[in-house]
Amino acid sequence: MDAVAPEWTEGRLNELSKKVDDGFERVDADLRALRVEVSTIQRTMIQGFIVMIGGMFAGFSVLGALIATQL
């Protein structure tokens, strides 16, 4: 049996256009949410890096003070 392709009427084209637009709106909303999450993660990583650098600086300062008192 040969399947007959349905005819594309104005109504069907409008319906398809609406579905495509809705799909792009969902993708756009998902990308915006992802940008917020990535921004939050980036901020957290920067704060962690600053804390690590501060801890290293404090550790080396204490080590330097201990070495200085032993001389």
N, C-alpha and C positions, 0 to 999 in steps of 0.2 A: 504494500500500500504506500502510496506517495502521500507524505504529510504536506498539507497546504499551509504555507506561511500565512499567519494572520495579517490582515491589512492594517496599516498604521494610520489610524484616524487622528484627527486633531485632539480628541479627548485622550486617547492613549498616549500621544506624544506629550501632552501636558502632564499626565500622570507620571510618565517616566521622568520628565524634567523635574517634577516636584520630588520624586524619590532621590534623584541624583543630588539635588540641592540639599535635601535633608541629610543625606550621607555626608556631604562636604561639611555641613554645619556640625555634625557629630565629630568628624575628624578634627575640625578646627577647635572645638571645645576640648577634645582630648589633648591636642597639642598645647593649648594654653595651660591646662592642668599640669602637663608634664614639665613645661617651662617653670612653673611655680615650684614643683617638687625638686627639679634640678637646681634651681636657685637656692632653695633651702638647704639642700645637701652641700652645695658649694660653700655657703656661708658657714655651715657646721664644720666643714673640713678646714676652712681658713682659721676659724676659732681654735680648733684642735691643734693646728700647726703653730699658732701663736703660743698656746699653752705649752707645747713641747719645747719650743725654743726658749721660753721663759724657764722651764724646768732645767733644761741643759745649762743655761746661763747661771742659774742658781747653783747647780751641782758643781760646775767648774769654778765658781767663785768660792764655794766652800772648800773644794780641793786645793785651790790656790792658797787660801788662808791656812789650811792645815800644813801645807808644804812650807809656807812662810814662817809659821811658828816653830817648825822643827829645825830651821836653819840656824 
